[in-house]
Amino acid sequence: MRLRGLISTAGPRLRAALACAGIVLAALAAYAPAIRGGMIWDDDAHVTKPALRSVSGLAQIWLKLGATQQYYPVLHSAFWAEHRLWGDATAGYHLVNILLHATSACLLVLLLRRLSVPGAWLAGLVFALHPVCVESVAWISEQKNTLSTALYLLSAIAFLRWRGIGQGPHRAGAGAYALASALFVLALLTKSVTATLPAALLVVIWWREGGLSWSRDCRPLLPWLVLGGSAGYFTAWVERTYIGAQGTSFDLSLLERCLLAGRVVWFYLGKLVWPQGLVFIYPRWQIDAGSAGAYAALVLFAAASAGLWLLRDWSRSPLAAWLLFCGTLFPVLGFFNVYPFVFSFVADHFQYLAMPAVIALACAGWARWNAWARSEGPGKGAGGPLRRALPVAAAAAAVAALGLLTRAQCAMYRDADTLYRTTIRRNPQCWMAYNNLGVVLVNAGRLREGIEQYEQALRIKPDYAVSQNDLGAALFLLHDIRGAIAHIDEALKLWPNYAEAHYNRGRALAEAGRLPEAIEEFDTALSLKPDKAEARNNLATALAMTGRLPEAIEQFEETLRISPDYADAHKNLGYALLLSRRPQEARTHYEEAVRLKPDFVEARLVLGNILAQAGDLDGAIEQFERAVAVSPQMPVAHELLGKALLQAGRAEEARPHLEAAQRLQGRP
């Protein structure tokens, strides 16, 4: 009671700060399990790659198309800065995502309060705790959602201040408009779905004032509309060109896309109202324009839109919320190709930016119910304390339920293995989850289990090029070269410009001794993906094996320019330099290889030999000793160490190592 009294006597700003702190703490409590989560799916493509971790790498993020998975330079600059702070430790990225999400919830409150929307604090809390948001918050890659939404809301607030709409302080002049515009550009460069902001602002102004002015409302937003349209078009081009959002999976007619859009809207609204059965990958629908049932969702959408339009004289709020919800979803309704449509037309993170509109409408309705319940006087109904307590109890129960559901949903994002197994359990026909689980198992060294998952994926979707390629790569690791080439060839029939498949085919051909063909495949892979360091390293190795040392050295050096921390490339370049009689340069690269990879026994043995030949016996002995410590069952390591000790006049120390070498080689 004392705390309540202190809060009630505090100023409005302090009360708002305390309420925001409450939202942040509630979000931290609900999402706490996500902080312990690992990387999933494409997180490793978003957390800054070695080649981009320098200052010049930051410049590439902004200036080089293809340096990152998507051209979202503000997002990847944020990841760049975060990597400087905590490297690959995932807890930091998860915590930032949670705090950004909580910040967006607080900004939503500020926006709604500016617009005098009742129930604003409840809306912020519901958004913060809604389980549909878990996919955006617990998935590191979706920092693009949490960061872009915060910028989107800041831009909206700044524009409304400049425009003089709503409660709170206003800023007049070009500076305020420039600030709003700059925030909008930053949002676009974080995720282009924020291109819908200018249209959303026009809806808000129409709802607030009952009409639009060309000079006051439309003309200031024209540059934003152009910028947003350009960003959306550019992202769609990147999706097609760089990510693969084209092919038979996207062959939908305009009618089919309209039918899909109608179904998508109701799907998202349903998950928002009743967030049960949430799945990381939902089943992919079959859109059949020849079925009468396929038109039901579209007809219902049209009827709902017409009904809300007719009710606008009674209240514009439901129509405004509907327009904001559907308009913000427009980029993912099916009219544009986005890569996830390969496996599903819907995903929870697609509605992250759209859902606040519906939440705000629902919470405004709750606020009116609460106001009615607390009102007194003739004709106000009966019920006394129970009537007054019921809205608060209902809100508390809803918030508590949402928080518990969110906490439970976070558990599936603990690691990639858990995520894909949970997805398969909830969506047994999800071939993508089988394939991705296969990748996890193969990377963990469980090749046979991984191959089983790839085969299951191909039983469901035999024309999936990625699974064909991944299965081929796994068979290569089992030294089944013929089987590997067969599946990789099938992948290339399905997707001729698949860089990863060309790379894997090159590896298999090199293993089979067909070096000229392997070189051709590596060249093709690099023509499609020039920054693939592994392909360039393998190309250089194949060139060296065919005696083309100058070309090999050039390719190894280019590999290290792309990926400076690539230990194997340093070792390989060192060997090529040795063959070219350049031992001092070779030594430098071998030293870098063992610095980057301390247990790199092969590199330590060669480095030891280089040092010994240069007369540095102490340095050589140190390298051989560390090799023996890592691989005590390797006879050559013992033998080299023993000989170096003998050469240094330390015969007593040398004897046990020379004896160990003989014993391990099976010699008496």
C-alpha positions in Angstrom: 0.0 0.0 0.0 2.9 2.3 0.8 4.4 1.7 -2.7 1.1 2.4 -4.3 0.9 5.6 -2.4 4.3 6.7 -3.5 3.5 5.9 -7.2 0.2 7.8 -7.0 1.9 10.9 -5.7 4.8 10.7 -8.2 4.8 12.9 -11.3 3.5 11.7 -14.6 7.0 11.2 -16.0 8.2 9.1 -13.0 5.0 7.0 -13.2 5.6 6.5 -16.9 9.2 5.5 -16.3 8.2 3.0 -13.6 5.6 1.5 -15.9 8.2 1.1 -18.7 10.5 -0.5 -16.2 7.7 -2.9 -15.3 7.3 -3.8 -19.0 11.0 -4.4 -19.4 11.1 -6.6 -16.3 8.1 -8.5 -17.4 9.7 -9.1 -20.8 13.0 -10.3 -19.2 11.1 -12.7 -16.9 9.1 -14.1 -19.8 12.0 -14.4 -22.2 14.6 -15.5 -19.6 14.9 -19.1 -21.1 15.8 -17.6 -24.5 19.0 -16.0 -23.1 20.4 -19.5 -22.7 19.6 -20.4 -26.3 22.2 -21.2 -29.0 22.3 -20.4 -32.7 19.7 -21.8 -35.0 19.1 -21.8 -38.8 20.8 -18.8 -40.4 22.1 -17.1 -37.2 25.7 -17.9 -38.2 25.1 -15.9 -41.4 24.0 -12.9 -39.4 26.5 -12.9 -36.6 29.4 -11.1 -38.2 31.6 -13.4 -40.3 35.5 -13.3 -39.9 36.0 -11.5 -43.1 33.8 -8.6 -42.0 35.0 -8.1 -38.4 37.5 -5.4 -39.2 36.8 -1.7 -39.8 37.2 -2.5 -43.5 34.6 -5.2 -43.0 32.2 -2.7 -41.6 32.7 -0.7 -44.8 31.9 -3.8 -46.9 28.7 -4.2 -44.9 27.6 -0.8 -46.3 29.2 -0.8 -49.7 29.3 -4.3 -51.0 26.2 -6.0 -52.1 26.3 -9.7 -51.2 28.8 -9.2 -48.3 25.9 -10.1 -46.0 22.9 -12.4 -46.5 20.6 -9.4 -47.1 21.4 -5.8 -47.7 20.4 -4.5 -44.3 23.5 -2.5 -43.3 22.1 -1.0 -40.1 21.2 -4.4 -38.8 24.6 -5.9 -39.7 26.4 -2.9 -38.3 24.6 -3.6 -35.0 25.8 -7.2 -35.2 29.3 -6.0 -36.0 29.3 -3.8 -32.9 27.9 -6.6 -30.8 30.5 -9.0 -32.0 33.2 -6.6 -30.8 31.6 -6.7 -27.4 31.0 -10.4 -26.8 32.1 -12.3 -29.9 30.2 -15.5 -30.6 28.7 -15.8 -27.1 24.9 -16.0 -27.9 23.7 -14.7 -24.5 24.6 -11.1 -25.5 22.6 -11.3 -28.8 19.6 -12.7 -27.0 19.6 -10.1 -24.3 19.9 -7.3 -26.8 16.9 -8.8 -28.7 14.8 -8.9 -25.5 15.7 -5.4 -24.6 14.9 -4.1 -28.1 11.5 -5.9 -28.0 10.8 -4.4 -24.6 11.8 -1.0 -25.9 9.4 -1.3 -28.8 6.6 -2.2 -26.4 7.3 1.0 -24.4 7.5 3.1 -27.6 4.1 1.6 -28.6 2.8 2.9 -25.3 4.2 6.4 -26.0 2.7 6.4 -29.5 -0.7 5.3 -28.3 -0.7 7.8 -25.4 0.2 10.6 -27.9 -2.9 9.6 -29.9 -5.0 9.4 -26.7 -5.8 5.7 -27.3 -7.1 4.3 -24.1 -5.6 1.1 -22.6 -2.1 2.1 -23.9 -0.2 0.5 -21.0 -2.0 -2.7 -21.3 -1.4 -2.8 -25.1 2.4 -2.4 -24.4 2.4 -5.2 -21.9 0.4 -7.5 -24.2 2.8 -6.8 -27.1 5.8 -7.4 -24.8 4.4 -10.8 -23.6 2.5 -12.2 -26.6 3.9 -15.6 -27.6 3.6 -14.9 -31.3 6.6 -12.5 -30.7 8.8 -15.4 -29.4 10.1 -16.3 -32.9 11.2 -12.7 -33.4 12.8 -12.3 -30.0 14.4 -15.8 -29.4 15.9 -16.0 -32.9 19.1 -14.0 -33.2 18.6 -13.3 -36.9 15.3 -11.6 -36.2 17.0 -8.7 -34.5 16.1 -7.3 -37.9 12.5 -7.3 -36.5 13.1 -5.9 -33.0 15.6 -3.2 -34.1 13.6 -2.1 -37.2 10.3 -1.9 -35.1 12.0 0.3 -32.5 13.2 2.7 -35.3 9.8 2.5 -37.0 8.0 3.6 -33.9 10.5 6.3 -33.1 10.0 7.7 -36.6 6.3 7.6 -36.3 6.4 9.5 -32.9 8.8 12.0 -34.4 6.6 12.6 -37.4 3.4 13.0 -35.4 5.2 15.5 -33.1 6.3 17.5 -36.2 2.8 17.3 -37.6 1.3 18.5 -34.3 -0.9 15.5 -33.8 -1.7 14.2 -30.3 -0.7 14.9 -26.8 2.7 15.8 -25.5 5.4 18.2 -26.8 5.6 19.2 -30.4 8.5 20.3 -32.5 8.0 22.6 -35.5 10.4 23.2 -38.3 12.5 21.3 -40.7 14.7 19.8 -38.0 11.9 17.7 -36.6 10.9 16.4 -40.0 14.5 15.6 -40.8 14.8 13.6 -37.6 11.7 11.6 -38.5 12.9 11.0 -42.0 16.4 9.9 -40.8 14.8 7.4 -38.4 12.6 6.1 -41.2 15.7 5.6 -43.5 17.5 3.7 -40.6 14.4 1.5 -40.2 14.4 0.7 -44.0 18.1 -0.2 -43.8 17.3 -2.6 -41.0 14.4 -4.3 -42.6 12.5 -3.1 -45.6 9.0 -4.2 -44.4 9.1 -0.9 -42.5 8.4 0.7 -45.9 4.7 0.6 -44.9 5.2 3.4 -42.4 4.1 6.3 -44.5 0.9 4.6 -45.5 0.3 3.7 -41.8 0.8 7.3 -40.8 -1.8 8.4 -43.4 -4.3 5.9 -41.9 -3.5 7.2 -38.4 -4.1 10.8 -39.5 -7.3 9.9 -41.3 -8.5 8.1 -38.2 -7.6 11.0 -35.9 -8.8 13.9 -38.0 -11.5 12.4 -40.2 -9.7 13.3 -43.5 -6.4 14.0 -45.2 -4.9 17.2 -46.4 -2.7 17.1 -49.5 -0.3 19.8 -48.3 -0.1 18.9 -44.6 -0.3 15.1 -44.8 0.3 13.6 -48.2 3.0 15.8 -49.7 5.4 15.5 -46.7 5.1 11.7 -46.9 5.7 11.5 -50.7 9.5 11.2 -50.3 9.0 8.4 -47.8 6.6 6.6 -50.1 9.3 6.7 -52.9 12.0 5.6 -50.5 9.8 2.8 -49.1 8.8 1.6 -52.5 12.4 1.6 -53.8 13.6 -0.3 -50.7 10.8 -2.9 -51.1 11.6 -3.4 -54.8 15.3 -3.7 -54.1 14.7 -6.3 -51.4 12.4 -8.3 -53.6 15.2 -8.3 -56.3 17.8 -9.4 -53.7 15.4 -12.2 -52.6 15.2 -13.4 -56.2 18.8 -12.9 -57.2 20.8 -13.7 -54.2 18.6 -15.8 -51.9 16.7 -17.9 -54.5 13.1 -16.7 -54.2 12.2 -17.9 -57.7 11.3 -21.2 -59.4 8.4 -23.5 -59.4 7.6 -23.0 -55.7 6.7 -19.4 -56.6 4.7 -20.1 -59.8 1.4 -18.7 -58.6 -1.1 -16.8 -60.7 -2.5 -13.4 -59.6 -5.8 -15.1 -58.7 -4.0 -17.7 -56.6 -2.0 -14.9 -54.9 -5.2 -13.1 -54.0 -6.7 -16.4 -52.6 -3.5 -16.9 -50.6 -3.6 -13.3 -49.2 -7.1 -13.8 -47.9 -6.1 -16.9 -46.1 -2.9 -15.4 -44.7 -4.7 -12.5 -43.1 -7.2 -14.7 -41.2 -4.3 -17.1 -40.2 -2.4 -14.3 -38.5 -5.4 -12.8 -36.9 -6.3 -16.2 -35.5 -2.9 -16.8 -34.0 -3.0 -13.3 -32.5 -6.3 -13.9 -30.8 -5.7 -17.6 -29.8 -1.9 -18.2 -29.8 -2.0 -22.0 -29.6 -0.2 -24.5 -31.9 2.6 -22.1 -32.7 5.2 -23.7 -34.9 8.6 -22.5 -36.2 7.6 -23.8 -39.7 3.9 -24.1 -40.5 2.6 -26.6 -43.2 2.7 -25.1 -46.7 -0.8 -24.8 -48.0 -2.0 -25.9 -51.5 -3.8 -23.1 -53.2 -6.4 -24.5 -55.6 -8.2 -21.9 -57.6 -10.5 -24.6 -58.9 -11.9 -25.4 -55.4 -14.9 -23.4 -54.2 -13.6 -23.6 -50.6 -10.5 -21.7 -51.5 -12.5 -18.5 -52.0 -14.1 -18.5 -48.5 -11.2 -16.6 -46.8 -11.1 -14.0 -49.6 -14.9 -13.5 -49.6 -14.8 -13.1 -45.8 -12.0 -10.6 -46.0 -13.9 -8.5 -48.5 -17.1 -8.7 -46.4 -15.2 -7.7 -43.2 -13.6 -4.8 -45.1 -16.9 -3.6 -46.5 -18.6 -4.0 -43.1 -16.0 -1.9 -41.3 -16.2 0.7 -44.0 -19.9 1.0 -43.5 -19.4 1.3 -39.7 -16.9 4.2 -40.1 -19.5 6.9 -39.2 -20.1 5.1 -35.9 -16.4 4.6 -35.3 -13.3 4.8 -37.5 -11.2 2.8 -35.0 -12.0 -0.8 -36.1 -11.5 0.1 -39.8 -8.2 2.0 -39.0 -6.9 -1.0 -37.0 -7.9 -3.4 -39.9 -6.2 -1.2 -42.5 -3.0 -0.9 -40.4 -2.9 -4.7 -39.8 -3.6 -5.7 -43.4 -1.5 -2.9 -44.8 1.6 -3.8 -42.7 1.2 -7.4 -43.7 1.0 -6.5 -47.4 4.7 -7.3 -48.2 4.2 -10.9 -46.9 0.7 -11.6 -48.1 1.9 -13.5 -51.2 2.1 -10.8 -53.8 5.9 -10.7 -53.6 8.3 -13.6 -53.5 10.1 -14.1 -50.3 12.3 -17.1 -49.8 10.4 -18.8 -46.9 7.5 -19.3 -49.3 9.5 -22.4 -50.4 8.4 -24.2 -47.3 5.6 -22.1 -45.8 3.5 -19.1 -46.7 3.2 -18.0 -43.1 5.6 -17.4 -40.2 5.1 -15.9 -36.8 7.9 -13.3 -37.3 6.1 -12.0 -40.4 3.3 -10.4 -38.3 5.5 -8.9 -35.6 5.2 -5.3 -37.0 1.5 -5.7 -37.8 0.1 -7.1 -34.6 0.3 -3.9 -32.4 -2.7 -2.4 -34.4 -5.0 -5.2 -33.4 -3.6 -5.3 -29.8 -4.2 -1.6 -29.5 -7.9 -1.9 -30.7 -8.5 -4.8 -28.3 -7.0 -3.0 -25.3 -8.9 0.2 -26.1 -12.1 -1.9 -26.0 -10.9 -3.3 -22.6 -10.3 0.3 -21.4 -13.9 1.3 -22.3 -15.2 -1.8 -20.5 -13.2 -0.9 -17.5 -14.4 2.7 -17.5 -18.0 1.5 -17.8 -17.5 -0.9 -14.9 -16.1 1.9 -12.7 -18.8 4.4 -13.6 -21.6 5.2 -11.3 -25.0 6.8 -11.6 -28.5 6.1 -13.0 -28.5 3.6 -15.9 -25.0 2.5 -15.3 -25.9 -1.0 -14.3 -25.4 -2.9 -11.1 -22.8 -5.3 -9.7 -20.7 -3.1 -7.4 -17.3 -4.3 -6.5 -17.6 -7.4 -8.7 -18.4 -5.4 -11.7 -15.4 -3.1 -11.1 -13.0 -6.0 -10.4 -14.0 -8.1 -13.4 -12.1 -6.1 -16.2 -9.0 -5.9 -14.1 -9.1 -9.6 -13.2 -9.7 -10.5 -16.9 -6.7 -8.3 -18.0 -4.4 -9.8 -15.3 -5.4 -13.3 -16.2 -4.8 -12.7 -19.9 -1.4 -11.1 -19.3 -0.3 -13.9 -17.0 -1.4 -16.5 -19.5 0.4 -14.8 -22.3 3.6 -14.5 -20.2 3.5 -18.2 -19.3 2.8 -19.2 -22.9 5.8 -17.1 -24.0 8.1 -18.6 -21.4 7.0 -22.1 -22.5 7.5 -21.3 -26.2 11.0 -20.1 -25.6 12.0 -23.6 -24.6 11.9 -24.8 -28.2 14.6 -22.3 -29.1 17.2 -23.8 -26.7 19.3 -25.1 -29.6 18.9 -26.1 -33.3 18.4 -29.8 -32.5 15.5 -29.0 -30.1 13.9 -26.5 -32.5 13.9 -28.9 -35.5 12.7 -31.9 -33.5 9.9 -29.9 -32.0 8.9 -28.6 -35.4 8.9 -32.1 -36.8 6.7 -33.3 -33.9 4.2 -30.5 -34.6 4.5 -30.5 -38.4 5.5 -34.1 -39.4 5.6 -33.3 -43.1 8.1 -30.5 -42.7 10.9 -31.5 -45.1 12.8 -28.4 -44.3 13.0 -29.3 -40.6 14.2 -32.8 -41.5 16.9 -31.4 -43.7 18.1 -28.8 -41.1 18.2 -31.5 -38.4 20.3 -33.5 -40.8 22.8 -30.6 -41.0 22.9 -30.3 -37.2 23.6 -34.1 -36.8 26.3 -34.1 -39.6 28.0 -31.1 -38.1 28.0 -33.0 -34.8 29.8 -36.0 -36.5 26.6 -38.2 -36.4 26.8 -38.9 -40.1 24.5 -41.9 -40.3 21.7 -40.2 -38.4 22.1 -37.0 -40.5 21.8 -39.0 -43.7 18.6 -40.6 -42.4 17.1 -37.1 -41.9 18.2 -36.0 -45.4 16.6 -39.1 -46.9 13.4 -38.4 -45.0 13.3 -34.9 -46.4 13.7 -36.2 -49.9 11.0 -38.8 -49.4 8.6 -35.8 -48.7 10.1 -33.5 -51.3 12.3 -35.3 -53.8 12.9 -32.2 -55.9 14.6 -30.2 -53.1 18.0 -29.4 -54.4 19.5 -28.5 -51.0 18.7 -31.9 -49.5 20.2 -33.6 -52.6 23.3 -31.5 -52.1 23.5 -32.0 -48.4 23.1 -35.8 -48.7 25.8 -35.8 -51.3 28.1 -33.9 -49.0 27.4 -36.3 -46.1 28.2 -39.3 -48.4 31.4 -37.7 -49.4 32.4 -37.6 -45.7 31.7 -41.3 -45.6 34.0 -41.7 -48.6 31.1 -42.8 -50.8 32.3 -40.7 -53.7 30.1 -42.3 -56.4 27.0 -41.8 -54.2 28.0 -38.3 -53.4 28.5 -37.3 -57.0 25.1 -38.9 -58.0 23.1 -36.8 -55.4 25.1 -33.6 -56.1 24.4 -34.0 -59.9 20.7 -34.4 -59.1 20.9 -31.1 -57.1 22.5 -29.4 -60.1 19.8 -30.6 -62.4 17.2 -29.0 -60.1 19.3 -25.8 -59.5 22.1 -25.3 -62.1 23.4 -22.2 -60.5 23.7 -23.7 -57.0 27.2 -22.6 -55.8 27.4 -24.9 -52.9 26.6 -28.0 -55.1 29.3 -27.0 -57.5 31.7 -26.7 -54.6 30.8 -30.1 -53.2 31.1 -31.7 -56.6 34.6 -30.2 -56.9 35.6 -31.8 -53.6 34.2 -35.2 -54.7 36.0 -35.0 -58.0 39.3 -34.0 -56.4 39.0 -36.9 -54.0 38.5 -39.2 -57.0 41.7 -37.8 -58.5 39.9 -36.0 -61.3 41.6 -32.7 -60.6 41.0 -30.8 -63.9 37.3 -31.4 -63.5 37.5 -30.4 -59.9 39.2 -27.1 -60.8 36.4 -26.4 -63.2 33.7 -27.0 -60.6 35.5 -24.8 -58.0 35.8 -22.0 -60.7 32.1 -22.3 -61.3 31.3 -22.1 -57.6 33.4 -19.0 -57.3 31.8 -17.3 -60.3 28.5 -17.7 -58.5 29.8 -16.9 -55.0 33.2 -15.1 -55.1 33.6 -14.8 -51.4 33.2 -18.5 -50.6 36.6 -19.0 -48.9 36.4 -22.8 -48.7 35.9 -23.1 -52.5 38.8 -20.8 -53.2 41.0 -22.7 -50.7 40.1 -26.0 -52.4 40.7 -24.5 -55.9 44.2 -23.4 -54.8 44.9 -26.8 -53.4 43.9 -28.5 -56.6 46.0 -26.1 -58.6 49.0 -26.8 -56.4 48.5 -30.6 -56.8 48.6 -30.1 -60.6 51.9 -28.2 -60.3 50.4 -24.7 -60.9 52.1 -23.2 -57.9 52.0 -19.5 -58.8 48.3 -19.7 -59.5 47.8 -21.7 -56.3 49.6 -19.1 -54.2 47.6 -16.3 -55.7 44.3 -18.1 -54.8 45.5 -18.9 -51.3 46.3 -15.2 -50.7 42.9 -14.2 -52.0 41.3 -16.8 -49.7 43.1 -15.2 -46.7 42.0 -11.7 -47.9 38.4 -13.0 -47.7 38.9 -14.9 -44.5 42.0 -13.8 -42.6 41.4 -16.3 -39.7 41.2 -19.4 -41.9 43.9 -21.6 -40.3 43.8 -24.3 -43.0 44.4 -21.7 -45.7 47.4 -20.4 -43.8 48.8 -23.9 -43.6 48.2 -24.6 -47.2 49.7 -21.4 -48.4 52.7 -22.1 -46.2 53.2 -25.5 -47.9 52.9 -23.9 -51.4 55.5 -21.4 -50.4 57.8 -24.1 -49.1 57.5 -25.9 -52.5 58.4 -22.6 -54.1 61.5 -22.3 -51.9 60.3 -19.4 -49.9 60.7 -20.8 -46.3 60.6 -17.5 -44.4 57.3 -16.6 -45.9 56.1 -20.1 -45.3 57.1 -19.9 -41.6 55.0 -16.8 -41.1 51.8 -18.6 -42.3 52.5 -21.7 -40.3 52.9 -19.6 -37.2 49.6 -17.9 -37.9 48.0 -21.3 -38.5 49.0 -22.6 -35.1 48.1 -19.3 -33.4 44.6 -19.5 -34.8 44.3 -23.3 -34.2 46.5 -24.3 -31.3 45.8 -28.1 -31.7 46.8 -28.0 -35.4 49.3 -30.9 -35.2 50.1 -31.1 -38.9 51.0 -27.4 -39.0 53.1 -27.7 -35.8 55.1 -30.5 -37.2 56.0 -28.7 -40.5 56.7 -25.5 -38.5 59.0 -27.4 -36.3 60.9 -28.7 -39.3 61.2 -25.2 -40.7 62.6 -23.9 -37.4 65.0 -26.8 -37.1 66.4 -26.2 -40.6 66.8 -22.5 -39.7 68.8 -23.6 -36.6 66.2 -22.7 -34.0 66.2 -26.0 -32.2 64.5 -24.7 -29.1 61.6 -23.4 -31.2 61.4 -26.6 -33.1 61.4 -28.7 -29.9 58.6 -26.5 -28.5 56.4 -27.2 -31.6 57.1 -30.9 -31.5 56.3 -31.1 -27.8 53.0 -29.4 -28.3 52.2 -31.7 -31.2 52.9 -34.7 -28.9 50.8 -33.3 -26.2 47.8 -33.0 -28.6 48.4 -36.3 -30.3 50.4 -38.7 -28.0 49.6 -41.7 -30.3 51.2 -40.1 -33.4 54.5 -41.8 -34.1 55.9 -39.1 -36.4 55.5 -36.5 -33.7 57.5 -38.5 -31.2 60.1 -39.3 -33.8 60.6 -35.7 -34.8 60.7 -34.6 -31.2 63.3 -37.3 -30.4 65.5 -36.4 -33.3 65.4 -32.6 -32.4 66.3 -33.4 -28.8 69.2 -35.6 -29.9 70.4 -32.8 -32.2 70.2 -30.4 -29.2 72.4 -32.8 -27.2 69.6 -34.0 -24.9 69.9 -37.7 -25.4 68.2 -38.8 -22.2 65.1 -36.8 -23.0 65.2 -38.0 -26.6 65.3 -41.8 -25.8 61.7 -42.2 -24.6 60.3 -40.4 -27.6 62.3 -42.4 -30.1 61.2 -45.6 -28.3 57.6 -44.5 -28.4 57.8 -43.8 -32.1 59.1 -47.3 -32.7 56.4 -48.9 -30.5 53.6 -46.9 -32.1 54.9 -47.9 -35.6 54.9 -51.6 -34.5 58.7 -51.9 -34.8 60.7 -53.9 -32.3 
